[in-house]
C-alpha cells in the first residue's frame, strides 16, 4: 500500500509534454551540429576565397605573360627577316611600321644601339634625328643576355608619356647588334587587366621589376607610376595569401604571382570587409533558418501531440469506432495504416502490370484508351488539333507463325512494336489490342493532319516490311474533324502504300492468342469490339473507322494504308 501511494504521488507528464521534450532533445544535437557546421563553413569559405585568389592571380599572370610572349615572338620574326651580314634599315623600318599599324596596343617600335641611341622610331619618319632612349639599362640587358627583356616603367623620350619597352636582339651588320624594341603604354596594361573579369570588388595590380605600379583596376590614375609600399615590396616573391592594408589604408586579403620570366608581378586583392559582409549575410540567413526550424519543430510537435492524444483516446475507447454511416471507422494503429498503404501500393503495381502488354511493352487496351482519352480532351479543347487513329494489322503473320513457331512470331511482334514506337512522337500513344493487331492515336495540327498521318502510315508500312520473312502490314487511318467528331460525313480515300504484297489473302490474318504467354487471346474483330465497348463515343467512332479503313487496305493488296477522312483534306 505504501509503495502504491508512492507511485501515485510521483510527478507525471502528459503525452504532449513528452513530445515537446522529445522535440527539444532531438533538436539540441541538431543545434549543436549547426553551430559547428557554421564554424566549419566559415573556415571552408576562407579556404575557398584563398583558393580563388590564387586561381585569379595565376590567371591574370598567365594572361600578361601570354601577351608579352606574343609580342616578343612578333619582334623575333621581324629580327629574323633581316640579313645578319647587313640589315636593310629602311626595310626594317617599314616592316616595323606595318606591325605597329595592326597592333593597336603598341605605341611605336624603335631600333636602339648599346649606348641608347635610337636609330629609328616608327613614331616619326625615318631619318628624323632622335633623342636617346629613356631606358638604356633594359636595352643593354637585351644585348648582354641575348634574350627578350621587358623594361620597367619609364618616360618616353619622344612622346613624354609613361611607357614600357619590350626588346629583342637583332643583328644589323657583322658583329653589330642593336635592340629592336616595342613601346607599350600603361593604359594598354590597364585594359588587359580589366578584361580578366574579376569578381566584383576585387582589384588587380601589375608591378614591374622595380616595384613600380604599371597598371591597376582600382583608381589607376592615383596609383600608376608610384612604388608599392614597403610591406608589399618585402613579400613580392611570396605566393601565400596574406592580409594587410592597401594604399588607401583598407584592410585587404591578397596574393602575388610572378609574370613568367619577365620579372613583373601580379597582385590580386579583395577587401576583408567584402568577405565579412558576404559571410555575415550567410550567417544571418542560416541563423534565421535555424530559428524558424526550431519554431516549426515545436509547433509541429504540439500539433502532433494533439493528434496523437486524439488517437490514443480513440484507441482507448475501442480499436475500431463506427462511422456516421455505421461503417467501421479507420484503424487507429500506425501498423494497420501501414498495411493498408502496402496493399494499395501492391494494387497499383498489379494494375500497372495489367495495363502493359507483357510481350511488346506497349500499352494494353485499357492503358491505350486512358491515354487516348487524354489526347481526345486535348483535341477537343484546341480547335487547331485533329485526332488521328491508326489501326495496324500484320499481313502474312499467320503463315510465318505457323511455319517458324511462336517464339519467332513473338520476335516479329516485338520488332513491329519498335517500328511503331520509332514512327511516332513520345506524346503519341501506341498500343497492342491483341494478336497481331496494333493501334495508334495521335493529336495532329489540323492544317497538316492529312499529310502527317499519311507520312506516319507510310513509315510504318515501310518499317514493318523491312522485318522480312514476307511479313507486312495494312494500316487503316481515321481522322476526326478539328474541334468536332461527327462521323456521319465520313468519306473514303484509297491511297497507295509504301509497297504491295503478294497474292490476295484473307481480309485479316488472325493469330492465336496462345502465341504470346500472358497476352489476351482476343484478336481480330474481337479485340476491336472490346476497345470500342470501353472507348468514349468519339474515340470509338474513330477506332471503328480505322478498322474499316484497314480492311480496305487489305482488300487493295495489303502492305498499304488507307485513309478514311472524316472531313476534307483539301
C-alpha positions in Angstrom: 0.0 0.0 0.0 2.9 2.4 0.8 4.6 1.6 -2.5 1.3 2.2 -4.4 0.9 5.5 -2.6 4.5 6.4 -3.6 3.9 5.9 -7.3 0.6 7.7 -7.0 2.4 10.8 -5.8 5.2 10.6 -8.5 5.1 13.6 -10.8 3.7 12.8 -14.3 3.8 14.4 -17.7 1.3 14.1 -20.4 1.9 12.9 -24.0 2.0 16.5 -25.2 4.8 17.3 -22.8 6.7 14.2 -23.7 6.5 15.0 -27.4 7.7 18.6 -26.8 10.6 17.2 -24.7 11.4 14.8 -27.5 11.5 17.7 -30.0 13.8 19.6 -27.6 16.1 16.6 -27.1 16.2 15.8 -30.8 16.7 19.4 -31.7 19.5 20.1 -29.3 22.1 17.9 -31.1 21.0 19.5 -34.4 21.5 22.9 -32.9 25.0 22.0 -31.7 25.8 20.5 -35.0 24.6 23.6 -36.8 26.9 25.8 -34.7 29.9 23.6 -35.5 28.7 23.5 -39.1 28.7 27.3 -39.3 32.2 27.4 -37.8 33.4 24.8 -40.3 31.6 26.7 -43.1 33.4 29.9 -42.2 36.8 28.1 -42.3 35.8 26.4 -45.6 34.8 29.7 -47.1 38.1 31.2 -46.2 39.9 28.4 -47.8 37.7 28.8 -50.9 38.5 32.5 -51.0 42.2 31.8 -50.7 42.0 29.2 -53.5 40.0 31.7 -55.7 42.6 34.4 -55.0 45.4 32.0 -56.1 43.4 31.0 -59.2 42.6 34.5 -60.2 46.2 35.8 -59.7 47.6 32.9 -61.7 45.1 33.5 -64.5 46.0 37.2 -64.7 49.7 36.5 -64.6 49.3 33.9 -67.4 47.3 36.5 -69.5 50.0 39.1 -69.1 52.8 36.6 -69.8 50.9 35.4 -72.9 50.6 39.0 -74.1 54.3 39.7 -73.7 55.3 36.4 -75.2 53.2 37.1 -78.3 54.7 40.5 -78.8 58.2 39.1 -78.2 57.5 36.4 -80.9 56.5 39.2 -83.3 59.7 41.1 -82.7 61.7 37.9 -83.2 60.0 37.4 -86.5 61.0 40.9 -87.6 64.6 40.4 -86.4 64.8 37.1 -88.2 63.7 38.6 -91.5 66.9 40.7 -91.8 70.2 39.7 -93.4 72.6 39.1 -90.5 75.5 40.3 -92.6 74.0 43.7 -93.4 70.4 44.6 -92.4 68.3 46.9 -94.5 67.4 49.6 -92.0 64.8 51.1 -94.4 63.1 47.8 -94.9 63.2 47.0 -91.2 61.6 50.4 -90.5 58.8 49.8 -93.0 58.1 46.4 -91.6 58.1 47.8 -88.1 55.6 50.5 -89.1 53.4 47.7 -90.6 53.4 45.8 -87.3 52.6 49.0 -85.4 49.7 49.7 -87.7 48.0 46.4 -87.0 48.8 46.3 -83.3 46.6 48.9 -81.7 48.1 48.4 -78.3 51.6 49.3 -79.5 52.7 52.9 -79.4 55.8 52.5 -81.6 58.7 50.3 -82.5 62.3 51.6 -82.2 65.8 50.3 -83.1 68.3 51.2 -80.2 72.0 50.7 -80.1 74.0 49.7 -77.0 74.5 53.3 -75.9 70.8 54.1 -76.0 70.8 55.9 -79.3 67.7 55.5 -81.3 68.4 54.5 -85.0 64.7 54.9 -85.9 61.3 55.1 -84.2 58.1 54.4 -86.0 56.6 57.3 -84.1 58.4 59.7 -86.5 59.6 59.5 -90.2 62.8 57.6 -91.0 65.8 59.8 -90.8 64.5 62.1 -88.1 67.1 63.0 -85.5 66.0 61.3 -82.3 67.0 61.7 -78.6 68.4 58.8 -76.7 66.0 56.3 -75.3 64.7 56.9 -71.8 65.8 53.5 -70.6 69.3 52.5 -71.6 69.6 49.8 -69.0 67.0 47.4 -70.4 68.3 47.9 -73.9 71.8 46.8 -72.8 70.3 43.8 -71.0 68.7 42.7 -74.2 72.1 42.6 -75.9 74.0 41.3 -72.9 71.6 38.5 -72.1 70.7 37.8 -75.8 67.0 37.2 -75.0 63.8 39.2 -74.8 63.7 41.7 -72.0 60.9 43.9 -70.8 61.7 47.2 -69.1 60.2 48.8 -66.1 58.1 52.0 -66.4 60.0 55.0 -67.8 59.2 58.3 -69.6 59.3 58.0 -73.4 61.9 60.4 -74.8 59.7 61.2 -77.9 56.1 61.0 -76.5 56.9 62.1 -72.9 54.4 59.6 -71.7 55.0 56.7 -69.3 55.7 53.5 -71.3 57.4 50.1 -71.1 59.7 48.7 -73.7 59.9 45.0 -74.8 63.1 44.4 -76.7 64.8 41.5 -78.6 68.3 41.5 -80.1 68.7 42.0 -83.9 72.0 41.8 -85.9 72.3 44.7 -88.2 75.8 44.0 -89.5 78.6 41.6 -88.9 79.5 41.9 -85.2 77.0 44.7 -84.7 73.8 44.1 -82.8 71.0 46.5 -81.8 67.8 46.1 -79.7 64.5 46.1 -81.6 62.1 47.4 -79.0 58.3 47.8 -78.8 56.9 50.6 -76.7 53.6 49.8 -74.9 51.7 52.4 -72.9 50.4 51.8 -69.4 46.8 52.2 -70.5 47.1 49.0 -72.5 48.0 47.1 -69.4 45.1 48.6 -67.6 42.8 47.5 -70.4 44.4 44.0 -70.3 43.7 43.7 -66.5 40.1 44.9 -66.9 39.5 42.1 -69.5 40.1 39.5 -66.8 36.6 40.0 -65.3 37.4 39.5 -61.6 34.6 39.2 -59.1 33.0 42.5 -58.0 35.1 44.4 -55.5 38.3 42.6 -56.3 41.4 44.6 -57.5 44.3 43.5 -59.6 47.6 45.4 -59.7 50.6 44.9 -62.1 54.0 45.7 -60.7 57.3 46.0 -62.7 60.7 44.6 -61.6 61.5 47.9 -59.8 58.4 47.7 -57.6 56.6 50.4 -59.6 52.9 50.1 -60.3 52.3 49.7 -64.1 48.5 49.2 -64.0 45.7 48.9 -61.5 41.9 48.3 -61.9 41.1 50.5 -58.9 41.8 54.2 -59.2 44.7 53.7 -61.7 45.2 57.5 -62.0 46.2 57.6 -58.3 48.5 54.6 -58.4 50.2 54.1 -61.7 53.8 55.2 -61.7 54.1 55.1 -57.9 56.1 52.5 -56.0 54.4 49.8 -53.9 54.5 50.1 -50.1 57.4 48.5 -48.2 55.1 45.8 -46.8 54.2 44.6 -50.3 57.8 45.0 -51.6 59.0 42.7 -48.9 56.6 39.9 -49.9 56.7 40.3 -53.7 58.4 36.9 -54.1 55.9 35.1 -51.8 52.9 33.2 -53.1 51.0 32.8 -49.9 47.7 34.5 -49.1 48.2 37.4 -46.7 46.3 40.3 -45.1 47.5 43.9 -44.9 46.4 47.4 -45.6 46.4 48.7 -49.2 47.5 52.1 -50.4 44.2 53.6 -49.3 44.6 52.0 -45.8 41.8 49.5 -46.4 42.5 46.0 -44.9 42.7 43.5 -47.8 43.4 39.9 -48.3 45.9 39.4 -51.2 48.3 37.1 -53.0 51.0 37.5 -55.6 52.2 35.7 -58.7 55.2 36.3 -61.0 54.6 37.1 -64.7 56.6 34.3 -66.3 60.3 35.1 -66.5 59.8 38.8 -67.1 60.4 40.0 -63.6 57.0 41.6 -63.2 54.4 40.6 -60.6 50.6 40.5 -60.4 48.8 41.3 -57.1 45.1 40.4 -56.6 43.4 41.7 -53.5 39.9 41.7 -52.0 38.7 43.9 -49.1 38.3 42.0 -45.9 35.1 43.9 -45.3 33.7 42.5 -48.5 34.4 38.9 -47.4 33.0 39.6 -43.9 29.9 41.1 -45.4 29.0 38.1 -47.6 29.9 35.8 -44.6 27.8 37.9 -42.2 24.8 37.8 -44.6 25.1 34.0 -44.8 25.3 33.5 -41.1 22.3 35.7 -40.5 20.3 33.7 -43.0 21.5 30.5 -41.5 20.6 31.6 -38.0 17.2 32.8 -39.2 16.6 29.4 -40.9 17.7 27.6 -37.8 15.4 29.6 -35.5 12.5 29.1 -37.9 13.2 25.3 -37.9 13.1 25.3 -34.1 9.8 27.1 -34.0 8.4 24.9 -36.7 9.7 21.8 -34.9 8.0 22.8 -31.6 4.8 23.8 -33.4 4.8 20.5 -35.3 5.4 18.6 -32.0 2.5 20.5 -30.4 0.1 19.7 -33.3 1.3 16.1 -33.5 0.8 15.8 -29.7 -2.8 16.9 -30.1 -3.4 14.4 -32.9 -1.6 11.7 -31.1 -3.7 12.3 -27.9 -6.8 12.0 -30.0 -5.6 8.7 -31.5 -4.7 7.4 -28.0 -8.2 8.3 -26.7 -9.7 6.7 -29.8 -7.7 3.5 -29.2 -8.5 3.6 -25.5 -12.3 3.5 -26.2 -12.2 1.0 -29.0 -9.9 -0.5 -31.5 -12.4 0.5 -34.2 -15.2 3.0 -33.9 -18.2 3.1 -36.2 -18.5 6.0 -38.5 -21.5 8.2 -39.0 -22.9 5.8 -41.7 -22.5 2.8 -39.4 -19.4 1.6 -41.2 -16.3 0.8 -39.2 -14.0 3.9 -38.8 -10.4 3.9 -39.8 -8.0 1.9 -37.7 -6.1 3.9 -35.1 -2.9 1.9 -35.0 0.0 3.0 -37.3 0.8 -0.6 -38.2 -2.7 -1.0 -39.6 -2.4 2.2 -41.7 1.0 0.9 -43.0 -0.6 -2.4 -44.0 -3.3 -0.5 -45.9 -0.7 1.6 -47.7 1.2 -1.6 -48.6 -1.9 -3.2 -50.0 -2.8 -0.1 -52.0 0.7 0.1 -53.4 0.5 -3.6 -54.4 -2.8 -3.0 -56.1 -1.4 -0.1 -58.1 1.5 -2.2 -59.2 -0.8 -5.0 -60.3 -2.9 -2.5 -62.2 0.2 -1.1 -64.0 1.4 -4.6 -64.9 -2.1 -5.5 -66.2 -2.2 -2.3 -68.4 1.1 -3.1 -70.1 1.4 -5.7 -72.8 3.9 -8.3 -71.4 5.4 -9.2 -74.8 5.9 -5.9 -76.6 5.9 -3.5 -73.6 3.3 -1.4 -75.4 0.2 -0.1 -73.7 -2.6 -2.6 -73.4 -6.1 -1.9 -74.3 -7.1 -0.2 -71.0 -3.9 1.9 -70.9 -4.2 2.8 -74.5 -7.8 4.0 -74.0 -6.7 6.0 -70.9 -4.1 7.9 -72.8 -6.2 8.2 -75.9 -8.9 9.9 -73.8 -6.3 12.5 -72.8 -5.5 13.2 -76.4 -9.2 13.3 -77.1 -9.6 16.0 -74.5 -6.7 18.0 -75.8 -8.0 18.0 -79.4 -11.5 18.9 -78.1 -10.1 21.9 -76.2 -7.9 23.1 -79.1 -9.7 23.7 -82.4 -6.3 23.6 -84.2 -5.8 19.9 -83.4 -7.3 16.9 -85.1 -7.3 13.4 -83.6 -5.9 10.6 -85.8 -6.3 6.9 -85.1 -4.5 4.2 -87.0 -5.3 0.5 -86.9 -2.4 -1.8 -87.9 -2.8 -5.5 -88.8 0.1 -7.6 -89.9 0.0 -9.3 -93.3 1.4 -12.8 -93.7 1.9 -13.2 -89.9 -0.2 -16.3 -89.6 1.7 -18.1 -92.3 5.0 -17.0 -90.7 3.8 -18.1 -87.2 2.7 -21.5 -88.5 6.0 -22.0 -90.3 8.5 -20.8 -87.8 6.7 -21.2 -84.5 5.5 -19.0 -81.7 9.0 -17.9 -80.5 9.9 -16.4 -83.9 6.4 -15.0 -84.1 6.9 -13.2 -80.7 10.1 -11.7 -82.1 8.3 -10.3 -85.1 5.6 -8.8 -82.8 8.3 -7.1 -80.7 10.1 -5.8 -83.7 6.8 -4.4 -85.0 6.3 -2.7 -81.7 9.7 -1.0 -82.0 8.8 0.1 -85.6 5.6 1.7 -84.4 7.4 3.5 -81.5 10.0 4.9 -83.8 7.4 6.2 -86.2 5.6 8.5 -83.8 6.4 11.0 -81.1 6.7 10.4 -77.4 3.4 12.3 -76.9 1.5 9.9 -79.1 0.0 6.6 -77.9 0.9 3.2 -79.2 -1.0 0.1 -78.1 -1.5 -3.6 -78.8 -5.1 -4.7 -78.9 -4.2 -8.4 -79.1 -2.7 -10.9 -81.5 -1.1 -9.1 -84.4 -3.3 -6.0 -84.2 -1.9 -2.7 -83.0 -3.4 0.8 -82.7 -2.0 4.4 -82.7 -3.6 7.6 -81.5 -2.1 11.0 -82.5 -3.1 14.6 -81.9 -2.0 16.5 -85.1 -2.1 20.0 -86.3 -5.3 20.4 -88.3 -3.8 22.1 -91.3 -1.2 19.3 -91.8 -3.1 16.4 -90.3 -3.7 14.5 -93.6 -0.1 14.8 -94.8 1.4 13.9 -91.4 -1.0 10.9 -91.0 -0.1 9.6 -94.5 3.7 10.1 -93.7 3.4 8.2 -90.4 1.5 5.4 -92.1 4.0 5.1 -94.9 6.9 4.9 -92.4 5.1 2.1 -90.6 4.4 0.1 -93.7 8.0 0.5 -94.9 9.4 -0.3 -91.4 7.3 -3.5 -91.0 8.2 -4.6 -94.5 11.9 -4.3 -93.5 11.4 -7.0 -90.9 11.3 -9.5 -93.8 10.1 -13.1 -93.9 7.2 -12.0 -96.0 5.6 -10.1 -93.2 4.0 -6.8 -93.9 1.1 -4.7 -92.6 -2.1 -3.0 -93.6 -2.8 0.4 -92.0 -6.2 2.0 -91.6 -6.4 5.7 -90.8 -9.3 7.8 -89.5 -9.2 11.5 -88.8 -11.5 13.4 -86.6 -12.6 16.9 -87.5 -10.9 19.9 -86.0 -12.9 20.7 -82.8 -15.5 18.0 -83.5 -16.1 14.3 -84.1 -19.1 13.9 -86.4 -18.8 10.6 -88.2 -21.9 10.8 -90.3 -20.0 12.6 -93.1 -17.1 10.1 -93.3 -15.6 9.8 -96.7 -13.2 7.2 -98.1 -10.0 7.7 -100.0 -7.8 5.0 -101.4 -4.1 5.8 -101.2 -1.2 3.6 -102.4 1.1 2.3 -99.7 4.8 2.0 -99.4 4.6 -1.3 -101.1 2.3 -4.1 -102.3 2.2 -7.6 -101.0 2.0 -10.9 -102.8 -1.2 -12.6 -104.0 -4.6 -12.0 -102.3 -5.1 -13.3 -98.8 -7.8 -13.2 -96.3 -9.0 -9.7 -95.3 -7.3 -10.2 -91.9 -4.5 -12.6 -90.8 -5.7 -13.9 -87.5 -3.2 -15.1 -84.9 -3.9 -17.3 -82.0 -3.9 -15.7 -78.6 -1.7 -18.5 -77.3 1.2 -17.1 -79.5 2.3 -15.0 -76.5 2.3 -16.2 -73.0 0.3 -13.9 -70.8 -1.3 -12.0 -73.6 -5.1 -11.9 -74.0 -6.4 -14.3 -76.5 -8.6 -11.7 -78.1 -7.7 -10.9 -81.7 -9.3 -9.9 -84.9 -12.6 -8.2 -84.7 -13.0 -9.3 -81.1 -10.1 -7.0 -80.0 -11.6 -4.1 -81.8 -15.0 -4.8 -80.3 -13.5 -4.8 -76.8 -11.8 -1.5 -77.5 -15.0 0.0 -78.9 -17.1 -1.1 -75.9 -14.8 0.8 -73.4 -13.9 3.8 -75.6 -15.8 7.1 -75.4 -18.2 7.6 -78.3 -16.0 9.9 -80.4 -12.9 7.7 -79.9 -14.9 4.6 -80.6 -16.1 6.0 -83.8 -12.6 6.8 -84.9 -11.4 3.3 -83.9 -14.3 1.7 -85.9 -13.5 3.9 -89.0 -9.8 3.0 -88.7 -10.7 -0.7 -88.5 -12.8 -0.4 -91.7 -10.0 1.5 -93.4 -7.6 -1.3 -92.6 -9.9 -3.8 -94.2 -10.0 -1.7 -97.4 -6.2 -1.6 -97.4 -6.0 -5.4 -97.1 -8.5 -5.8 -99.9 -6.5 -3.4 -102.1 -3.5 -5.6 -102.0 -2.1 -5.4 -98.5 1.2 -3.8 -97.4 -0.5 -0.4 -97.8 -2.5 2.1 -96.0 -6.0 3.6 -96.4 -7.3 6.9 -95.1 -11.0 7.4 -94.2 -11.0 11.1 -93.7 -13.9 12.4 -91.5 -13.7 15.9 -93.1 -11.8 17.0 -96.2 -8.1 17.0 -96.8 -8.2 20.0 -99.2 
